[in-house]
Amino acid sequence: MPLPPCSTGITLQDFKLLYPKLSTQVPAVKTRGDTTIQTFTVNPKSGKLIYFGKSSGHTIAIPANTLCDPNKNAYGPTEWMKPCILATSSITFEVRTWNDAKGQPHAEFSPNIRFNPSAPDPVRLYFADNDLQNFSRVVIPFCNGSNHCVDESITDAALTTHAAPHPKGGYWIYRTLRHFSGYNVTAF
Protein backbone atom coordinates (compact mmCIF):
# COMPACT_ATOMS: atom_id res chain seq x y z
CA MET A 1 0.00 0.00 0.00
CA PRO A 2 1.59 3.34 -0.98
CA LEU A 3 1.85 6.09 1.60
CA PRO A 4 -1.27 8.23 1.37
CA PRO A 5 -0.75 11.62 -0.23
CA CYS A 6 -2.30 14.53 1.64
CA SER A 7 -4.40 15.55 -1.35
CA THR A 8 -6.52 12.37 -1.48
CA GLY A 9 -9.12 13.68 0.94
CA ILE A 10 -8.20 10.95 3.44
CA THR A 11 -6.58 12.45 6.50
CA LEU A 12 -4.01 10.42 8.36
CA GLN A 13 -6.40 10.43 11.29
CA ASP A 14 -8.70 8.13 9.31
CA PHE A 15 -6.57 5.05 9.99
CA LYS A 16 -9.49 2.66 9.67
CA LEU A 17 -9.85 3.80 6.05
CA LEU A 18 -6.13 3.31 5.45
CA TYR A 19 -6.00 -0.05 7.26
CA PRO A 20 -9.50 -1.56 7.04
CA LYS A 21 -8.32 -5.14 7.75
CA LEU A 22 -6.63 -4.27 11.06
CA SER A 23 -8.35 -4.37 14.43
CA THR A 24 -7.42 -1.51 16.75
CA GLN A 25 -6.06 -1.40 20.27
CA VAL A 26 -5.33 1.36 22.76
CA PRO A 27 -3.04 -0.24 25.36
CA ALA A 28 -3.36 0.65 29.05
CA VAL A 29 -1.02 3.46 30.07
CA LYS A 30 1.52 3.31 32.90
CA THR A 31 3.90 6.16 33.56
CA ARG A 32 7.35 6.37 35.05
CA GLY A 33 8.42 10.01 35.34
CA ASP A 34 7.82 11.59 31.94
CA THR A 35 7.78 8.21 30.16
CA THR A 36 4.62 6.39 29.10
CA ILE A 37 4.90 2.59 29.13
CA GLN A 38 2.41 0.41 27.25
CA THR A 39 2.25 -3.24 26.19
CA PHE A 40 0.35 -4.72 23.28
CA THR A 41 0.10 -8.13 21.66
CA VAL A 42 -0.01 -8.77 17.92
CA ASN A 43 -1.23 -11.93 16.24
CA PRO A 44 1.10 -12.16 13.22
CA LYS A 45 -1.62 -13.67 11.03
CA SER A 46 -4.03 -10.76 11.48
CA GLY A 47 -1.86 -7.75 12.45
CA LYS A 48 -3.00 -4.81 14.57
CA LEU A 49 -3.42 -1.03 14.54
CA ILE A 50 -2.06 0.34 17.82
CA TYR A 51 -2.78 3.83 19.16
CA PHE A 52 -0.06 4.61 21.69
CA GLY A 53 1.53 7.41 23.70
CA LYS A 54 0.36 9.44 26.68
CA SER A 55 -2.77 10.63 24.90
CA SER A 56 -2.81 7.75 22.35
CA GLY A 57 -1.84 10.28 19.69
CA HIS A 58 0.73 8.11 17.90
CA THR A 59 -0.05 5.07 15.76
CA ILE A 60 1.75 1.96 14.57
CA ALA A 61 0.19 -0.09 11.76
CA ILE A 62 1.35 -3.73 11.74
CA PRO A 63 -0.32 -5.54 8.82
CA ALA A 64 -0.72 -9.31 8.72
CA ASN A 65 2.31 -11.42 7.80
CA THR A 66 4.88 -8.72 8.54
CA LEU A 67 6.44 -10.01 11.79
CA CYS A 68 9.61 -12.05 11.41
CA ASP A 69 10.04 -14.72 14.10
CA PRO A 70 12.53 -13.19 16.59
CA ASN A 71 13.76 -16.67 17.59
CA LYS A 72 14.51 -17.82 14.03
CA ASN A 73 15.91 -14.69 12.36
CA ALA A 74 19.00 -12.57 12.88
CA TYR A 75 18.60 -8.90 13.80
CA GLY A 76 20.72 -5.95 12.69
CA PRO A 77 21.26 -3.53 9.80
CA THR A 78 22.76 -6.25 7.58
CA GLU A 79 19.54 -8.28 7.99
CA TRP A 80 16.75 -5.74 7.26
CA MET A 81 16.29 -6.69 3.59
CA LYS A 82 16.90 -10.44 3.89
CA PRO A 83 13.97 -12.86 3.63
CA CYS A 84 12.74 -14.10 6.99
CA ILE A 85 10.82 -16.89 8.64
CA LEU A 86 7.48 -15.38 9.65
CA ALA A 87 6.24 -15.54 13.24
CA THR A 88 3.37 -17.96 13.83
CA SER A 89 2.62 -17.11 17.47
CA SER A 90 1.44 -13.84 18.96
CA ILE A 91 4.16 -11.49 20.18
CA THR A 92 3.84 -9.06 23.08
CA PHE A 93 5.62 -5.73 22.69
CA GLU A 94 6.40 -2.87 25.03
CA VAL A 95 6.56 0.71 23.82
CA ARG A 96 8.00 3.55 25.89
CA THR A 97 7.23 7.08 24.74
CA TRP A 98 8.29 10.53 25.87
CA ASN A 99 8.95 14.01 24.49
CA ASP A 100 12.47 15.45 24.48
CA ALA A 101 13.47 18.93 25.69
CA LYS A 102 12.34 20.37 22.33
CA GLY A 103 8.93 18.70 22.73
CA GLN A 104 9.52 16.19 19.92
CA PRO A 105 8.22 12.64 20.41
CA HIS A 106 10.32 9.52 20.94
CA ALA A 107 9.27 5.86 20.98
CA GLU A 108 11.29 2.81 21.94
CA PHE A 109 9.89 -0.62 21.08
CA SER A 110 10.95 -3.98 22.48
CA PRO A 111 11.68 -6.71 21.82
CA ASN A 112 13.84 -5.91 18.83
CA ILE A 113 12.28 -7.57 15.81
CA ARG A 114 12.51 -7.12 12.09
CA PHE A 115 9.70 -7.03 9.58
CA ASN A 116 9.14 -9.02 6.41
CA PRO A 117 10.80 -6.94 3.67
CA SER A 118 8.62 -8.53 0.96
CA ALA A 119 5.28 -7.92 2.70
CA PRO A 120 2.85 -6.13 0.36
CA ASP A 121 1.74 -3.83 3.20
CA PRO A 122 4.68 -2.68 5.33
CA VAL A 123 4.74 -1.66 8.98
CA ARG A 124 4.33 2.11 9.40
CA LEU A 125 4.93 4.44 12.34
CA TYR A 126 2.95 7.69 12.67
CA PHE A 127 3.98 10.33 15.24
CA ALA A 128 1.56 13.13 16.08
CA ASP A 129 3.80 16.14 16.70
CA ASN A 130 1.30 18.86 17.56
CA ASP A 131 4.01 21.36 18.54
CA LEU A 132 6.00 21.11 15.31
CA GLN A 133 5.42 24.24 13.25
CA ASN A 134 8.54 25.21 11.32
CA PHE A 135 11.04 22.89 9.67
CA SER A 136 12.94 22.62 6.42
CA ARG A 137 13.44 18.87 6.81
CA VAL A 138 12.04 16.33 9.22
CA VAL A 139 13.13 12.70 9.72
CA ILE A 140 12.34 9.76 11.95
CA PRO A 141 15.76 8.23 12.58
CA PHE A 142 16.41 4.79 14.04
CA CYS A 143 18.25 5.05 17.37
CA ASN A 144 20.07 2.06 18.85
CA GLY A 145 20.50 1.27 22.57
CA SER A 146 23.55 3.57 22.73
CA ASN A 147 21.38 6.44 21.41
CA HIS A 148 23.29 6.54 18.12
CA CYS A 149 20.70 7.72 15.58
CA VAL A 150 20.70 7.03 11.83
CA ASP A 151 18.50 8.40 9.05
CA GLU A 152 17.82 5.06 7.34
CA SER A 153 16.38 6.78 4.26
CA ILE A 154 19.92 7.73 3.20
CA THR A 155 20.47 4.10 2.13
CA ASP A 156 16.83 3.00 1.67
CA ALA A 157 14.46 5.46 -0.04
CA ALA A 158 11.42 3.43 1.08
CA LEU A 159 12.16 4.68 4.61
CA THR A 160 11.81 8.36 3.73
CA THR A 161 9.97 10.38 6.37
CA HIS A 162 6.79 12.23 5.32
CA ALA A 163 4.88 15.06 6.98
CA ALA A 164 1.21 15.96 6.69
CA PRO A 165 -0.79 18.61 8.56
CA HIS A 166 -2.42 17.28 11.72
CA PRO A 167 -6.06 18.32 12.24
CA LYS A 168 -5.24 19.51 15.78
CA GLY A 169 -2.25 21.59 14.65
CA GLY A 170 1.32 20.58 14.05
CA TYR A 171 2.02 17.57 11.83
CA TRP A 172 1.77 13.86 11.39
CA ILE A 173 5.33 12.63 10.87
CA TYR A 174 5.39 9.10 9.43
CA ARG A 175 7.40 6.45 7.62
CA THR A 176 7.78 2.76 6.87
CA LEU A 177 9.81 0.63 9.31
CA ARG A 178 12.04 -2.38 8.65
CA HIS A 179 12.39 -3.25 12.35
CA PHE A 180 11.40 -2.31 15.91
CA SER A 181 13.87 -0.38 18.00
CA GLY A 182 13.98 3.29 19.02
CA TYR A 183 12.69 6.17 16.88
CA ASN A 184 12.23 9.90 17.30
CA VAL A 185 11.17 12.96 15.34
CA THR A 186 14.08 15.19 14.33
CA ALA A 187 13.29 18.49 12.65
CA PHE A 188 15.84 20.80 11.01
N, C-alpha and C positions, 0 to 999 in steps of 0.2 A: 504494500500500500504506500503510495507516495506521500510525502509530507504535505499536509493541506495548505494551499496558498490562502493568504488572508482575504483574497478577493472572491472566494467561492460563495460567500454568504454563510458558511459554517464557521462559527467562532470556535476557538479552541476550548471553550467552556462546554461545548456540546459533545463531550467525549462519548456519550452513548451513540451518537450519530457516526462518529469516527470509528468506534470499536463496538459495533452492535452485537457481536458474538461473545463479548466478555462480560461476566458478572462483576459487580462492583463490591468493594469492601472499604470501609473506613475503620482502620484498626484503633483499638483503645489507646489512649494517650497516657504515658507516664512522663514525668519530667525529672530531670536531675540538673539543678542550676538552670542555665539557659538552654539546655538541650532537651529536645523531645525524643522519647524512645518509644517505638512502636514495633509490634511483630505482626506478621501476616503469613499465611500459608497459601501456596499456589499448587494446584493440581496441574502437572505439566501437559496433560491431555486436553485441558479446557482453558488454561490461562486465567488471567485475572486483571482487573482494572482497579488499582489501589489509589485512594486519595489519602495523602499523608502530610505530616507537618503539624505544627501547633494548631493551626486553624483548618487543617485538611486542605490547604490551598494548592499543594503540589500533587502531581499525578505521575504514576508509572504504569504504562500499558505493557503487559506481558502476554502476548498472544499464545495460543496453543502451539505446542511442538517447538518451542524456542529454548527451553532449558536444557543445557548439557548436563549429564550426570556428573556431579562434582567428585564422585568416587572412582570414575572410570575415564576421566579426561584430565589432561594437564592444564595448568592455569599459568598465564603470563603473556606478555606482549607478542612473543613468537608463536603463540597458539591461537590468537583471536580468529584468524581466517581459516584454520584447519577444520576439516569435518569433525564431528563429534558424535559420541554415543548419547542419545537423548535420555533424559531422566524418565523413569516410569512410575516413580513414587512421588507423592507430594513433598515439597520442600518448604520449611519454615524459615523465613528471613527476619532479620532485625534491621530497622532503619533508624538512624540517629540524625536529627536535623537541628540546625541552629542558624542564626544570622551572624555574620562577622561584624567587626567594628564599623564597616561601611554600610551595614544593613543588608548585605547580599547573602542569599541563602546558600547553605551547604547541606549535603546529604551523604551519609556514609552507610553503605549496605553491607551486610554480612549474612551468610558466609560468602566468600569470594566464589563466583561462579561465572562461567562464560556462556554465551548464547549461541545458538545454532546460526552460523554465518549464511547458510543457504535457506533459512526460513523465508517464506514469501512475505510475511508480516513481521518486521523486526520489533524488538523491544525499544520503547521510547520513553524518555524522561522529560517531564514538563515542570519547570519551576515557575511559580507565580512570584514575580518580583515587583510588587506594587510600588516600591520606592524608586525604582529605576526610571529616570527621566531622560538623561542626556548621555549618549555614548556614540562613539564613532565605530566601535567594534565590540562585540560581546561574544564570549565563548563559554562553554561548559567544559573545563578541562577535567581529565582523570587525575586524581591525586592518590598516590600510594600511601602506605602506612607511615612512611617517613615524611609525609606532607610535601613530596616532590610532585609538582603538577605538570601535566603535559597536555597540550592541545592536540588531540589525536587526529583532528581533521587535516593537519599538515601532511600526514602520510596516508590518510584515508578520507577522501572527499565525502563519502557517505555519512561521516560523523560531523559534518559541518553544523554549527549551531545556528538556529533561526530565532528570530524575534517577531512577535506579533502583539499589537496593542491588547492589553487586558481590559475587560469591561469595567473593572473597578479602579482603573488607573495603573500606570506602570506598564509592564510587559509580561507576556508569556515568553520564557526563554526555553527552547526545547531542542532535542537532538536524538538521534538513534544511538543505542549503546551496543557494544560488543561483549560487555561483561559488567558484573557488579563489583563495585569498589567504592571509592569516595569521589564525589563530584561537587563542584561549586560554580556559581555564576561569577564571571570575571568580566568587568566592563572597562573599556579604555576610552 
